[in-house]
Amino acid sequence: MSETAEHKGAAKAAASGAACRLPPPLRQGDTIGIFAPAGPVQDRNAVEAGLRLLREAGFTIRCRRDLLDRRQGYLAGDDQQRVQELHELWQDPEVKALLALRGGYGCLRLLPLLDWELLAGRRKVLIGFSDLTVLQLAMLQKTGTCPLHGPMLSTLAQSDRDSVRHFLQIIGGDFSHPIRPKGLEVIRPGQACGPLLGGNLACLNHLLATPWEPELRGAVLLLEDVGEAPYRIDRLLTQLALAGRLQGVAAIILGEFQDCGPPEDIWQLLLELTAPQQTPLWGNFPAGHGRRNLTLPLGAEIQLDSQRGELTFTSPT
């Protein structure tokens, strides 16, 4: 569909990291819609545990009856099924947030099929990570509303206590507490501010040269990944650098790179790739595929202080 002038303005603002807005916070009794934009259920017990946690926190759940059984190879149904599910939940006035069932693969295939005018017409919380990165960055660009990079239904109950507490705090709209992660590695010190962008490294690379590629210049870039051989991580980061996408970033935050080789090798590579501009670089930030996965608003302005080892949200609304 063609974009209205208003939606084009929102997209332009989102791409530049300006004027991004968070949707209204959730309250006890609100309805969370569960959707499967990527892969099918792998661990039904983990999904059931996530549902229990949300209900115990006071939320109502809405999802399709076939959600847990829908499967088409490595996808949770065909592209039209998954798009229609997302559209239905987004149109439902009682659904205040959409939480992804899990990642895997499939979100990239949905981007040209989504009704962006419909999605821009309602401000809702979109929560997930991993393969959701492509959907979230596109949503931010097209609607100007910040999605939340954080646990999905299948990972929520397996997250550690701090991550669950932070998840509930952030979806409730509380951005008042600075984040001071335990075990943070300040690889290259410095201070920076800018919109938080990024997510899964491979998915970010998959958006290069597409209409949904984010503008990273001036952004604090969050990167994480899982199960990629060290040479593939090298290739992905080097591709970003050769494409000029690491030039002008305000800072880089490396989350968990689970089963991707020694993290120190990744840190050293990024030190080399960003050496000319001396970009502040953090490692071992609790975001990614492990139990430590703090919920973060993509597109929101944040301040990074290496001396204090903390992140502060400067304009979360």
Protein Blocks (a to p, Z undefined) as FASTA:
>chain_A
ZZdfklmmmmmmmmnopaiacdddddehiacddddfbbcdfblmlmmmmmmmmmmnopac
dddfklmmgcghjagcdfklmmmmmmmmmmpmklmbdcdfbgcihjlmmmmmpcfklmmm
pccddddehjlmmmmmmmmmmnopacdddddfklmmmpcfklmmmmmmmmnopakbccdd
ehiacfbgcddddddeejjfklmmmmgopakbccfehpacddddehiafklmmmmmmmmm
mnopmgopabdcddddehibjfklmmmmmmmmmmmnopacdehiaedjbfbdcdddehia
cdddfklopacdfblZZ
